Amino acid sequence: MTTAIDGALGASPGGAEPQTFSAESDRVRLSQVAIKAFLAVVNAWALSNAEASGLLGISASSLDRIKRGYRPTLSQDQLTRVSALVGIYKGLHLLFSDSTSDDWVRRPNRGPLFDRQTPVQSMIEGGIPRMLDVRRTIDAARGGL
């Protein structure tokens, strides 16, 4: 099932070309729904301000302003981060039918991608490349590759 968030973050209007997040007009159009989706993931995963701001690549004070209603236009990198996190969230909910879907990111993981860190810690340290690796790993686990 495709949601408004998936459509907004995954493809350009009409589905003609993949979304690149590089055009200012696209970033302005997508930022509001991306922030809403990001805050929903933060809440579902019970992330601290430090974790959430680390995943989005912003300061804790900027995250506090966003939580209070400030809606900036996100950068290309920030939209990519949100897109990866929403994909991870959705993939986990397809893979697990219980609370594991939200708890998984907070559990230490022995897999080579994580080296005994939690996926959240690993993604904060590894940035966008690690987020995309985690998303590919989850997609592969559920047979999506």
Buried (B, 14 or more C-beta within 10 A) or exposed (E): EEEEBBBBBBBBEEEEEEBEBEEEEBBEBBBBBBBBBBBEBBEBBEBEBEBBBBBBBBEEEBBEEBEEEEEBBBBBEBBBBBBBBBBBBBBBEBBBEEEEBBEBBBEEBEEEBBEEBBBBBBBBEBBBEBBBBBBBBBBEBEEEE
